Amino acid sequence: KGATDVIMEVTSHSLALNKVGGIIFNTAIFTNLTQDHLDIGTSAFQNCSTLTSITLPEGVTSIGNDAFLGCTKLASIDIPNSVTSIGTAAFRNSGITSIVLPENLTSIANNTFNG
């Protein structure tokens, strides 16, 4: 009670099932990635309105549809060169104003940055 900061480990499965949907995240860091977890899934952080920055580690290959949709305070994201595809509306209605796209990016869907 009364905590102002918390560090929490959350599995990709919990994100996909919206088990932490009511929790407000300010920062996210991905660790312990294996061959089974090389993508940021569909709607993984959708509407995390207080998320301000995120660093994706080398090895992540794709960012799914709506992954950061509605993350209105997301100001910075570090995308590694291993990312080859970014899905539809992945950053739509987010706070991103500039972004460096990875050199190996081969596919970027429609409406990725609208809004």
C-alpha positions in Angstrom: 0.0 0.0 0.0 1.3 3.4 -0.9 4.0 2.1 -3.4 5.1 4.5 -6.0 7.3 2.2 -8.1 7.1 -1.5 -8.9 9.2 -3.8 -11.0 7.1 -6.7 -12.4 7.8 -9.6 -14.7 5.0 -10.2 -17.1 4.9 -13.1 -19.6 3.9 -12.5 -23.2 1.0 -14.9 -22.6 -0.3 -12.7 -19.8 -0.1 -9.7 -22.2 -1.9 -11.6 -24.9 -4.7 -12.6 -22.5 -4.9 -9.0 -21.1 -4.2 -10.2 -17.6 -2.4 -7.0 -16.8 -4.9 -4.7 -18.6 -5.7 -2.6 -15.6 -2.0 -1.9 -14.7 -0.4 1.4 -15.8 3.1 0.9 -17.1 5.5 3.8 -17.6 8.4 1.9 -19.1 8.8 -1.6 -20.5 12.0 -3.6 -21.0 12.1 -7.0 -22.7 14.4 -9.7 -21.3 14.9 -13.5 -21.6 13.8 -13.7 -25.2 13.9 -17.1 -26.9 13.0 -18.4 -30.3 9.4 -18.6 -29.0 9.2 -14.9 -28.2 10.6 -13.0 -31.1 7.6 -10.8 -31.8 5.6 -8.1 -30.0 2.1 -9.6 -30.4 -1.1 -8.0 -31.6 -2.4 -5.4 -29.2 0.4 -6.2 -26.7 0.5 -2.7 -25.2 -2.6 -1.3 -26.7 -3.9 1.8 -24.8 -1.1 1.7 -22.2 -1.6 5.5 -22.0 1.2 6.1 -19.5 3.9 4.1 -21.3 6.6 6.6 -22.1 9.5 4.6 -23.5 10.3 1.1 -24.6 13.5 -0.7 -25.6 13.2 -3.8 -27.8 16.3 -6.1 -27.6 18.1 -7.4 -30.7 16.4 -10.6 -31.8 12.8 -9.3 -31.9 11.7 -9.8 -35.5 8.2 -8.2 -35.7 5.9 -5.7 -34.1 2.3 -6.9 -34.4 -0.9 -5.1 -35.4 -2.0 -2.5 -32.9 0.9 -3.3 -30.6 1.3 0.2 -29.3 -2.0 1.7 -30.6 -3.3 4.4 -28.2 -0.1 4.7 -26.2 -0.5 8.4 -26.2 2.5 9.2 -24.0 4.9 6.9 -25.8 7.7 9.3 -26.8 10.6 7.0 -27.6 11.1 3.5 -28.8 14.4 1.7 -29.7 13.8 -0.7 -32.5 16.7 -3.1 -33.2 17.9 -4.0 -36.7 16.5 -7.5 -36.3 12.9 -6.2 -36.8 11.8 -7.0 -40.3 8.1 -6.2 -40.1 5.7 -3.8 -38.4 2.0 -4.5 -38.5 -1.1 -2.4 -39.2 -1.7 0.5 -36.8 1.2 -0.6 -34.6 1.9 3.0 -33.5 -1.4 4.6 -34.4 -2.5 7.3 -32.0 0.7 7.0 -30.1 2.9 9.8 -28.8 5.7 9.0 -31.3 6.8 12.1 -33.2 9.9 10.7 -34.8 11.3 7.2 -35.2 14.4 5.5 -36.6 13.3 2.5 -38.7 15.7 -0.5 -38.7 17.8 -1.1 -41.8 16.5 -4.7 -42.2 12.8 -3.6 -42.2 11.1 -5.3 -45.2 7.5 -4.9 -44.5 5.5 -2.0 -42.9 1.7 -2.2 -43.0 -0.8 0.5 -43.8 -1.8 3.0 -41.2 1.1 2.2 -39.0 1.6 5.8 -37.8 -1.8 7.4 -38.5 -3.2 9.6 -35.8 
